Amino acid sequence: MTIRFDNRVALVTGAGNGLGRSHALGLAARGAKVVVNDLGGARDGSGTSSDAARAVVEEITSTGGEAIANGANVADFDQVQDMVKQTLDTWGRIDILVNNAGILRDKTFVKMEMQDFAQVMNVHVMGSVHCTKAVWGVMREQTYGRIAMTSSSSGLYGNFGQANYGAAKMALVGLMNTLHLEGQKYNIHVNTLAPCAATRMTEDVIPEKALSLLTPEAVTAGLLYLVSEEAPSRTILDAGAGTYACTRVLETKGKYFKPQDQTPENIAAHWEEISDPAGQNEPTQGADQTMKMLANAAKDHGISLG
């Protein structure tokens, strides 16, 4: 099976450099019409320039593809809505959204200014919310949509000096989980990419010899699958240096305590059993956890949940 995007329209944020540029070029090479969105700011989000986005558009159109540039700030919902209007005016539909735009303002938590925390959250989380909200109605009406969030190992597992970035990146997993449920009957699939690549975001933290292995194109291969017609939904795909893996949130079987035994001392005494991975599973919505816990309690109290 060859994955193609002919007659599909894709919107890629932060597409002037790095991963976003690679994603835009990869989609265009396989037939998609691409909106190349980039504010043109520095790595910390300062400044603006449309040069990078226009350069990517030129790369696409010079090889026969179709693309337009847009400099909307994803943190500004009005600008995002204008970008979506431009896309619809140009091509009449939006099939794919790649939420890739982001900034870094790294510092240890004790030294971090709250403005730096808020701005990182605003660009990564609210930027993804704004873009998704702006295309959601369009995708519902056409009963087709593929949306990719961009998370990070910093959010999934933590990274020293990135409390703001890690919090933002984990928030996008929660956004994916709920949008997956709400988009199911409209054929809207929502996934999350957790990339590892050599970009201006990582150039200061990865040894130079290793950077050549972390090509953006290797990550883009994973992204193209996540937004394809046959894509899964509610999946976290980790991609870097040619390795692809899935991250899952698992819950242990746990242990039920009768009301008189529900004390912190009993939790401490039975911690090994509570945290035992044997029998763990992957809940697919919040109600799964609720029903498991209610079932244990109802059985003890002789209550039927049927």
N, C-alpha and C positions, 0 to 999 in steps of 0.2 A: 504493500500500500504506500503510495506516494502522497504525502501531505501537501495540499495546495490551498491557496486562499484566493483563487480567481473570483472576481465579482464581490469580494468581501472588502469592507472598509474598516481600517484599523486606526485607532488613536493611541499614540505612544507618548507618554509624558516624560520629560527629562531626556529627550531623544537627541540632543545636540552632541553629546559626548558619551564615551564609555558604553555601558550596557544598553542604554536607551538607543544610542546610535546603532549598535549591533542588532538590537531587536527590530528597529525600523527597516534596516537594510535587509534583514532576514525575511521579514514579512513581505517586503516589496519584491524580493527575488523570487518568491513563490506566488506572486500574482496579486497581492493585496494592494489596494489604494491606501496610502498612508498619510495621516496627519502627524507631522513632526512637530511636537510641542516642546519648546524649551524657553525658559525665561532668560537664559544666557548668563546666569549669575555665577559667582565663584563657588568654591566648595562649601563655604559657610553660608551661602545664600545671598551674599552682598552683590550689588551691581546687576545690570541687565544688558543684554546684547542679543540681537536676532541673527548675528553672523553664523553661529554654530548651526542653528536649525536650517538656515538657508543653504548652508554648505551640504548638509545631509540631503536636502531636497534635490540639490543639483546632482549629487551622486546617484540618486534614484532615477531622476528624469533623464540623465545622460545615457542611461542604459535602457531606456524605453519604458520605464515605470511611471506611475502617477503618484504625485505627492504634493502636499501644500505645507507651508510653514505657519506656525502660530506661536506667538510669544506670551500666551496667557500665563499669569501667575496662578498656579493651582490652589494657592491659599486664599484666593479671591473668587468667591462663588459667581459673582457677576461676570468676571472675565472668563471663567470656565463655561458659563452658559452661552456667552458670545462665541466661544470656540466651537461648541457643539452646534450652534446655529450655522456657523460658517461651514462646518462639515456637512450638515444636512442640505444646505443651499448648494453645495458643490456636488455631492454625490447621492443625496437622498436617503441615506441610511448609515447606521454605525453598527458593525457586527462585533468588533473586538475593542476592548479597552485594556491597555497595559499601564497600570499605575506604577511608574518607575521613578518619578521625580523625587529627589530627596536632598538633604543637606547634612553636614556634620558640624557639630560644635562640641568637640570632645574636651572634657575636664573631669577630674575626680569629683564626686558628688559634693564633697565639702567645699570645693572651690567654685562650683558651678553656679552661675547667676540664674535666677529664675526665668529671666528673659530668654536665656539660651535654651533652657528646658522647654519653655512654652513654644519658642519658634520652631524647634525641631519637631515637636508634636504637631504643630500647626501644618507644617509642610507635608510631613509623611502621613499623618492620620487624617487631618481635615482635608488635605489635598486629595487623598484617595477617596474620601467621602464625597467631596464636591464633584469630582469627575464621575464617580459611580452614580451619584444622584442625578446628575445631568443627563446621563445616557440611559438610566434605568427604564424610564417610561418608553423611550424609543425601542429598547430591546423587548420589553413586554408586548408592545403593539405588533412587532414583527415576529414575535415568538421565536426569537433567536438572539443569543448573546453569549460571548465568551469574555470573562473578566479575569485578569491576573493581578493580584496584589504582590508587592515585593517585600518580603520579610528579610530576616538575617539571622545568622547564628548568634549574633549579639542579643537578639530578642529571645530566641528559642532557648539559649543556654547561658547567656550573660557574657559580658566582656568588660574588663577593667576600664574605667574612664568613660563609659558610654551609657550611663543611666538613662539619659534622655532618649538616645537613639534606640536602646534596647527596649524601653517602655513603648516607644512608638511602633517598633517592628512587631512586638508581640500583640499589640492592639489590633493590628491588621489581620492577625489570625482569628481573633474573635469576630471581627467584621465579616470575614469570609464565612465563618461557621453559620452565622445567621442569614446572610444573603444567599447562601447555598439553599437553605430551607425555603426562603421566600421566592427564589427564582425557579425552583424545580418545575412547576407546572407551566412555566413560560419558556422552557428549554434554554434557560440562562444557567450556564455553568460557571462557578466561581472557584478559583484555585489560588494558591500562593506559591511563589517562587522564592527560595532561599538561596541566593547566589553567592559564589565565591569567585571573584575575578580580579584581574589586574586593571584597576581603574584609578582615577584620581582620588577616589574614596579610600583605596587600600594601599596606595603607593608608599605611605609612610610607616605601615605596620607589617609589611611582608618583605622578607629578604629579597634582594634584587635578583638572585639566581633563580628563585622560585617564581618570580613574576611572569616569566616567559611561558610557564606551564599553565597559568591561569588566564586563558584567553576568554574574552567576552563571547566569542563565537560558540565556545563549548557550553556556556550558560544559555545562550540564545536557542540552541537546539532543544533544551528543556522547555524553554518558554514557548516555542512554536508548537510543541506537543500540547501544552496546557491550554492553548487557545485554539486548537484545531477542532474540527467538527466532531471527532470521536473522542474528545478530551474527557477525562474523569471530572468529578466535581468534589469540592471539599477536600482537596489533596494538597499537602505541603510537599513540594518537590525540591530537594536540595541538589544543587548542581555546581560543579567546579572541577577544573582540570581533567575533565572527561569522566568523572564519577557522578552517578545519579543515584539518589537514595530518597526515601520517604521518611519524614518525621511524623510520629503519631503521638497523641496525648492519651495515655493509658491510665486506667483506674484499677487499683487492686480490689480483690474480692472483699476485703475488709472483715470486720468482726462486729457482730451485734451485741449490745449490752442491755440487760433489763433495766427499767427506769431506776431502780435503787442502786444499780451498779455503774451508772453513767457519771463517773468521776474522773478527774484528770489523773488520779493515782492509778486507776484501772487502765486508762489509756497508756500510761507509761509502762505499766507492768506487762501489757500485752502488745507493746509496740512492734515486736518482731513479727507477730501474726498479722497485725493490721497492715504492715508495710510489705508483707510477703508477696512477691510478684507472681507466685503460682496462682493461676486462675484469673489473672487480670484481663480486662477487656477494654475495648475502645468505644466509649459512648459516642453516639452520633448526633445527640441533641441533649440539652439540659434535662429534659424530662426523663431520659434514661437513668440518670443518677437518682432523681427523685423517686422513681418507681422502684428501683432496687432497694433503696433505704426504707421506703414505705412497706414494701413486701416483707422485709425482715421483721419490722415492727408489727405489722398486721398479723403475721403468723403467730408471733408471741402472744398477742392480745386476742387471738381468735376472731379477727375481723376479716371479712371477705372483701377483696377489692374488685370482684367481678360484678 
